Amino acid sequence: MENYWLTNVRLETGFTYEDGIATGTKTGLFHLKIEDGEIKDIVSSDTALPSEASTQDAGSLLALPNFAEMHIHIDKTYYGGTWKAPTPFKNIFTRINEEQKLLPKLLPTAKERAEKILELELQNGTTFVRTHCNIDQVVGLKNLEATMLALESYKDKMEAEIVAFPQHGLLRSHSVQLVKEAMRSGANLVGSVDPATVDNNIEKSLTTLMDIAVEFDAGIDFHLHDSGQLGTYTMKRLADLTEEAGWHNRVTVSHALGLGDVSEKDAAEIAERFANLGISITSTVPVRQAVIPIPLLHEKSVRVMLGNDTIIDHWNPFGTGDMLVKANTLAQRFHWIHEQALAKALGFVTNGSTPLDENGNQAWPKIGDPANLTLVEASCSAEAVARVSNRHAVIYRGNTVAGTLTS
C-alpha cells in the first residue's frame, strides 16, 4: 500500500440555505494523509506539509465515496463480445429455457467477460460488487469457478461477494445440493428466485432457503419479481422466517416488485417490518414497470441499495455499469431535483455513505476511514448525480486503481 499525502482534494463542508431550504453546497480544499490504506489525517490545503512528504495532487477535484454495485450478474453476459440483442420473451420461463443451450456456449468466455464488466465498473468508481452467480443443472458450479477466478484477478482493486443463485429455481431445478456445494466452494450468500412463480411452493422454497443460510451461517439475497399481494405475502413469510431464525441484518430482497403495486398502507407495513428486522432491498429502479416506493422505504429506515442487474446480455441490453447513472435515474424517477435530494441520492449507490448528513454536517471522509474515494469533475455531490460527472481517478485502500493522479 502506498503512503502519501493526497493534496488539494475538494471536500463538502455543509449546505448553504435560503429560507430554510438547502440551495447550494459549501466545499473546501484539503490534504489527506494516506497510510496503510486508511485516511490518517485531514488538514486544510493551506497547511504546509513536510518537505520530504510524498504527495499526489488531486487537482481540486471533488472526492466522493466509492460506489457499490449491489446487484449484478457478471457470469453470463455478452459484454466484451460481439453485439447481440436479447430475443423477445413472454416470461421468466422463456429465459430459463433459453439458458439450457446458452449457458454452455457462454462458458468458454465467462471469466474473460466477467473481468471486462469488473473493469467497466472499476473505471466508473465502483470498488464493491455483489454478483449473483448461476448455480444450476446446466453448468453445475462452472460459472462459480469462472466468477471466482475473475474476482481473484481484481482482489487488490475491489471487494466482492458472490450469491449462489439457482436461476432455474431452487426446488424446480432440484438444485438444493448444488447450492450447498456452491456455499462450500466459496459463495458468500445464498439466493433463490420467485418461490411462488418459479418454485410453485412459497413455504417450502423459503424454508429451504433459510435452512441453507443457517447451515452455512450465510446471508440471504433472493430475487422476488412476483407482483402485488403474491409478492408481499412472500415478503411477509420471509420476515417471519428471518425473525424465527434470528437472521437480523442478514437478508436482502432483490427487486421486491410487489411493493410497487400495492397500497401505500400495505407497503408501509412491510417497510416497518423490514426495518425492524434489518431486511434490505436492492432495486434497479426499473423504468418499464411500477417502481417500488423507494422514498417511503427510506423514510421507514429500510436500507435500499441499487444495482445494474445485467449489462448487455440475453435479458437486457441497456446496462451501463455506472452506479452514478443509477443514482441519476433514482433522482429522476422520484423528482429529486433540489440540492439536498440530489445529494441524498448518492447514498443509494455508496452503501449509505454521503459527504454530508441530512442536517448538512460533514459525515465523510473521517480520520480512520478506508482510503476509498473517487475524484470527479463536479462542484458537489448534487451536481455529480445530476450531470453524471466524469471520473478522473479511483482510489482503493490508498492505491490508485483507475485513472491517474499527478505526483
C-alpha positions in Angstrom: 0.0 0.0 0.0 1.2 3.5 -0.8 1.8 6.1 1.9 1.5 9.7 0.8 -0.4 12.9 1.1 -3.3 13.3 -1.3 -3.3 17.1 -1.8 -5.9 19.6 -3.0 -8.9 17.4 -2.5 -12.2 19.1 -2.7 -14.5 18.0 0.2 -18.0 19.1 1.1 -18.3 21.1 4.3 -22.0 22.0 4.5 -25.1 23.3 2.8 -26.0 26.9 2.1 -29.6 27.8 2.9 -32.2 30.3 1.8 -35.4 30.5 3.7 -34.5 27.2 5.4 -34.0 25.3 2.1 -30.7 24.0 1.1 -29.8 25.8 -2.2 -26.1 25.0 -2.5 -23.2 23.1 -1.1 -20.1 24.6 0.5 -16.7 22.9 -0.2 -13.1 23.4 0.8 -9.7 22.1 -0.3 -7.9 19.7 2.0 -4.9 17.5 2.2 -5.5 13.8 3.1 -2.7 11.7 4.7 -2.9 8.2 3.4 -1.2 5.4 5.3 -1.7 1.7 5.2 -4.9 2.1 3.2 -6.5 4.5 5.6 -7.0 8.2 5.9 -4.8 9.1 8.9 -5.2 12.9 8.8 -7.2 15.6 7.1 -5.8 19.2 7.1 -6.6 22.4 5.3 -4.9 22.9 1.9 -3.1 25.9 3.3 -1.3 23.7 5.8 2.4 23.3 5.0 3.5 19.7 4.5 6.9 18.3 5.4 9.4 18.9 2.6 10.1 15.2 2.5 6.5 14.1 2.2 5.4 12.1 -0.8 2.4 13.8 -2.5 -0.1 13.2 -5.2 -2.2 16.1 -6.4 -6.0 15.7 -6.7 -6.1 18.9 -8.7 -9.0 20.4 -6.8 -11.3 17.6 -7.9 -14.3 16.6 -5.8 -13.9 13.5 -3.7 -16.9 11.1 -3.5 -17.2 7.8 -1.6 -16.6 4.8 -3.9 -19.6 3.2 -5.4 -21.2 -0.2 -4.5 -22.8 -2.4 -7.2 -25.2 -4.4 -5.2 -26.9 -6.5 -7.8 -25.3 -7.8 -10.9 -24.7 -11.0 -12.9 -21.2 -11.0 -14.2 -21.1 -14.7 -15.0 -23.4 -14.7 -18.1 -23.0 -11.7 -20.4 -22.4 -10.7 -24.0 -20.4 -7.7 -22.8 -16.9 -7.9 -24.2 -18.0 -9.9 -27.2 -19.8 -9.0 -30.4 -23.1 -7.2 -30.2 -26.2 -9.3 -29.7 -29.6 -8.1 -28.6 -31.9 -10.2 -26.5 -34.7 -12.2 -28.2 -38.3 -11.5 -27.4 -39.7 -13.3 -24.3 -43.0 -13.9 -22.6 -41.9 -14.6 -19.0 -39.1 -15.8 -16.9 -39.5 -19.4 -18.1 -38.7 -18.2 -21.7 -35.3 -17.2 -20.4 -34.8 -20.2 -18.2 -35.4 -22.4 -21.2 -33.1 -20.3 -23.3 -30.3 -20.8 -20.8 -30.4 -24.6 -21.3 -28.5 -24.1 -24.5 -27.0 -20.6 -24.0 -25.0 -21.1 -20.7 -22.7 -23.8 -22.1 -21.9 -21.6 -25.1 -21.0 -18.7 -22.8 -18.9 -20.7 -20.5 -15.6 -20.5 -22.5 -15.6 -16.7 -22.3 -17.2 -16.4 -18.8 -14.1 -15.4 -16.9 -12.8 -13.0 -19.6 -16.2 -11.3 -19.9 -16.7 -11.1 -16.2 -13.3 -9.4 -15.9 -14.4 -6.9 -18.5 -17.5 -6.0 -16.5 -15.4 -5.6 -13.4 -13.1 -3.3 -15.3 -16.0 -1.2 -16.6 -17.4 -0.9 -13.1 -14.0 0.0 -11.6 -13.4 2.7 -14.2 -16.7 4.2 -13.2 -15.8 4.3 -9.5 -17.2 1.0 -8.1 -15.0 -0.9 -5.7 -17.6 -3.2 -4.1 -19.6 -5.7 -6.2 -22.2 -8.2 -5.1 -22.7 -10.6 -8.0 -25.3 -13.3 -8.4 -23.9 -16.5 -10.0 -25.9 -19.2 -11.7 -25.9 -22.5 -9.9 -27.9 -24.9 -11.9 -28.1 -28.4 -13.5 -26.9 -27.0 -16.9 -23.4 -25.7 -15.8 -23.2 -27.0 -12.3 -20.5 -25.0 -10.5 -18.6 -23.9 -13.6 -20.0 -20.4 -13.6 -19.0 -20.1 -10.0 -15.5 -21.2 -10.8 -15.2 -18.6 -13.6 -16.6 -15.9 -11.4 -14.2 -16.7 -8.6 -11.2 -16.6 -11.0 -12.3 -13.2 -12.3 -12.8 -11.8 -8.8 -9.4 -13.1 -7.8 -7.7 -11.1 -10.6 -9.4 -7.9 -9.1 -8.9 -8.7 -5.4 -6.5 -5.8 -5.0 -8.8 -3.4 -6.7 -12.2 -4.1 -5.2 -14.2 -6.1 -2.7 -16.8 -8.6 -3.8 -19.5 -11.0 -2.6 -20.9 -13.9 -4.6 -24.5 -15.1 -4.2 -25.2 -18.7 -5.1 -28.2 -18.2 -7.3 -30.3 -21.1 -8.6 -31.8 -19.1 -11.6 -33.8 -22.1 -12.7 -35.5 -22.5 -9.3 -34.1 -23.8 -6.0 -36.8 -26.5 -5.9 -37.9 -26.5 -9.6 -34.5 -27.5 -10.9 -33.6 -29.7 -7.9 -30.6 -27.5 -7.1 -30.6 -27.6 -3.3 -27.5 -29.9 -3.1 -25.7 -27.9 -5.8 -26.4 -24.7 -3.9 -24.9 -26.2 -0.8 -21.9 -27.3 -2.7 -21.5 -23.8 -4.0 -21.6 -22.5 -0.5 -18.8 -25.0 0.4 -16.8 -23.9 -2.7 -16.7 -20.2 -1.9 -20.1 -18.5 -2.4 -20.8 -15.9 0.3 -24.6 -15.6 0.3 -27.4 -17.9 -0.7 -30.1 -16.9 -3.1 -33.2 -18.2 -4.9 -35.9 -16.8 -7.2 -39.7 -16.3 -7.0 -40.8 -19.0 -4.5 -44.4 -18.9 -5.9 -44.0 -18.5 -9.7 -40.8 -20.5 -10.2 -40.7 -22.9 -7.3 -44.5 -23.2 -7.0 -44.3 -23.6 -3.3 -43.7 -20.5 -1.2 -43.4 -22.2 2.2 -41.0 -25.0 1.2 -38.9 -22.7 -1.0 -38.4 -20.0 1.7 -37.9 -22.6 4.4 -35.3 -24.4 2.4 -33.5 -21.1 1.6 -33.4 -20.2 5.3 -32.2 -23.6 6.2 -29.3 -23.4 3.8 -28.4 -19.9 5.2 -28.4 -21.2 8.7 -26.4 -24.3 7.9 -23.7 -22.2 6.3 -24.0 -19.2 8.6 -24.5 -17.1 5.5 -26.6 -14.1 4.4 -29.5 -14.3 2.0 -30.1 -12.3 -1.2 -33.0 -13.6 -3.3 -34.8 -12.4 -6.4 -38.5 -11.6 -5.9 -40.3 -10.5 -9.1 -43.8 -11.6 -8.1 -46.2 -8.7 -8.1 -49.0 -7.4 -5.9 -50.3 -9.4 -2.9 -48.4 -12.6 -4.1 -45.2 -10.7 -3.8 -46.0 -9.0 -0.5 -47.3 -12.3 1.1 -43.9 -13.8 0.2 -42.1 -10.9 1.8 -44.2 -11.3 5.0 -43.4 -15.0 5.2 -39.7 -14.2 4.7 -39.9 -11.7 7.5 -41.4 -14.4 9.8 -38.6 -16.8 9.0 -36.0 -14.2 9.4 -37.3 -13.4 12.9 -37.6 -17.1 13.8 -34.0 -17.8 12.7 -32.6 -14.6 14.3 -31.2 -13.6 10.9 -31.5 -9.9 11.6 -29.5 -7.7 9.2 -28.5 -10.7 7.0 -31.3 -10.8 4.5 -31.8 -8.9 1.2 -34.8 -9.0 -1.2 -33.7 -8.1 -4.7 -36.3 -6.3 -6.8 -39.3 -6.7 -4.4 -41.6 -5.7 -7.2 -44.7 -6.5 -5.2 -44.2 -3.3 -3.3 -44.7 -1.3 -6.5 -48.4 -2.1 -7.0 -49.9 -2.4 -3.5 -51.4 0.4 -1.4 -49.2 2.8 0.5 -50.5 1.4 3.7 -49.6 -2.2 2.8 -46.1 -1.1 1.6 -45.6 0.9 4.8 -46.5 -2.1 7.0 -43.9 -4.3 5.2 -41.3 -1.5 5.3 -41.7 -1.2 9.1 -41.3 -4.9 9.5 -38.2 -5.0 7.2 -36.7 -2.0 9.1 -37.2 -3.8 12.5 -35.5 -7.0 11.1 -32.8 -5.2 9.1 -34.0 -6.7 5.9 -32.7 -4.7 3.0 -33.8 -4.3 -0.6 -32.0 -3.9 -3.9 -33.5 -2.2 -6.9 -32.6 -1.5 -10.5 -35.0 1.5 -10.5 -36.9 0.0 -13.4 -38.4 2.4 -15.9 -40.7 0.0 -17.7 -42.9 -1.0 -14.8 -44.2 0.2 -11.4 -41.2 1.1 -9.4 -41.1 0.2 -5.7 -41.7 3.2 -3.3 -38.1 3.9 -2.5 -38.7 7.2 -0.7 -41.2 5.5 1.6 -38.8 2.7 2.3 -36.0 5.2 3.0 -38.3 7.2 5.3 -39.1 4.0 7.2 -35.4 3.2 7.6 -35.2 0.3 5.2 -31.8 0.0 3.7 -32.3 0.3 -0.1 -29.4 -0.4 -2.5 -29.1 -0.1 -6.2 -27.6 -2.3 -9.0 -27.4 -2.6 -12.7 -28.5 -6.3 -12.7 -27.4 -7.1 -16.2 -25.1 -5.5 -18.7 -25.7 -6.4 -22.3 -26.9 -10.0 -22.0 -29.8 -12.2 -23.0 -32.1 -10.5 -20.5 -31.4 -6.8 -21.1 -29.2 -4.7 -23.5 -29.3 -1.5 -21.5 -26.9 -1.8 -18.6 -24.2 0.8 -18.2 -22.0 -0.5 -15.4 -22.1 3.0 -13.9 -23.6 3.4 -10.5 -23.7 7.2 -10.8 -26.1 6.7 -13.7 -28.3 4.6 -11.3 -28.3 7.5 -8.7 -29.3 9.8 -11.5 -32.1 7.5 -12.6 -33.3 7.3 -9.0 -33.4 11.1 -8.7 -35.2 11.5 -12.0 -37.7 8.8 -11.2 -38.8 10.4 -7.9 -38.3 14.0 -9.0 -35.5 14.6 -6.5 -34.4 17.8 -8.2 -33.3 20.1 -5.3 -29.8 20.2 -3.9 -30.3 18.1 -0.8 -32.4 15.5 -2.5 -29.8 15.0 -5.3 -27.1 14.7 -2.7 -29.2 12.1 -0.8 -29.5 10.0 -4.0 -25.7 9.4 -3.9 -26.1 7.4 -0.7 -28.1 4.7 -2.5 -25.0 3.8 -4.6 -22.3 4.1 -1.8 -23.7 1.7 0.8 -25.2 4.7 2.6 -22.1 6.9 2.7 -22.6 10.6 1.8 -20.2 13.6 2.3 -22.9 15.4 4.3 -25.6 14.1 6.6 -29.2 15.1 6.3 -28.5 18.1 8.6 -25.7 19.3 6.4 -23.0 18.2 8.8 -19.7 16.8 7.4 -20.0 13.0 7.5 -17.4 11.7 5.1 -14.5 11.3 5.0 -13.4 10.9 8.6 -9.9 10.2 10.0 -9.7 6.4 10.2 -11.9 5.7 7.2 -10.6 3.4 4.5 -8.8 5.4 1.8 -11.5 4.6 -0.8 -12.6 7.6 -2.9 -13.4 8.7 -6.4 -12.3 12.0 -7.8 -14.9 13.6 -10.1 -15.3 16.8 -12.2 -18.1 18.3 -10.1 -18.5 21.1 -7.6 -20.6 18.9 -5.2 -22.5 15.6 -4.9 -25.7 17.1 -6.2 -24.0 18.2 -9.4 -22.3 14.8 -9.8 -25.6 13.0 -9.6 -27.5 15.4 -11.8 -24.8 15.6 -14.5 -23.2 12.1 -14.1 -19.9 13.8 -13.9 -16.6 12.4 -15.3 -14.4 10.4 -13.0 -10.7 11.1 -13.1 -9.3 8.7 -10.6 -10.5 5.9 -8.3 -8.5 5.1 -5.1 -9.0 1.9 -3.2 -7.2 1.2 0.0 -4.9 4.2 -0.8 -3.9 2.9 -4.2 -5.0 4.4 -7.5 -6.8 1.6 -9.2 -8.3 3.5 -12.2 -7.4 6.8 -13.8 -4.4 8.9 -12.9 -3.1 11.4 -10.3 -0.3 13.9 -10.6 2.7 13.3 -8.4 
